Amino acid sequence: MTSKQDVTPDKNEPQIRVKERKRGQDSSNILNMLGLDISSIGVEIRLKDEDKEMLKSALQEISDKVDYRWKVTQGIMIAAILLGVVGQVINWL
């Protein structure tokens, strides 16, 4: 492996300039680069009572489905563990 100092271009080749990026600086956050602080911004959403009830019922329905599916997943996992134990016991016999 050669370092930058070891490489010398031929006389006929153009000189290559190497640009190095600054390291350790977070350039991904454009707002910080512009000097804008948005940490104290708050958002308030106002809904009609009908919409709130509809949203609550939809979220409750989704929650019930997730709970049911999680219980089914746990049942499948318990069945798999028990079948694994039974298979191991049969293998020992």
C-alpha positions, 0 to 999 in steps of 0.5 A: 500500500502506498501513501500520498507522499509515495505517489509521484505523477509522471511529467506527462500526466496532469497533477491530481488534486486530492480533496479531503472531507472534513470528518466529525462534522454533522452536515446532514442537518440543514436546519442546524447549519442555517442556525435554526433551532426548532426544539421549542416548536409545538404542534396542536391538532384540533378535531371535532368530537365526532372525529375524535370518537371515530379515531378512538374506535379505529385505534381500539379496533387496531389494538384489539387485532394486534393483541389477538395476533400477539396471543396467537403468536405466543400460542404458536411459540409455546406449541413449538417449544413443547413439540421440541421438548417432546421430540428431544425426549423421544430422541433420548429413548 
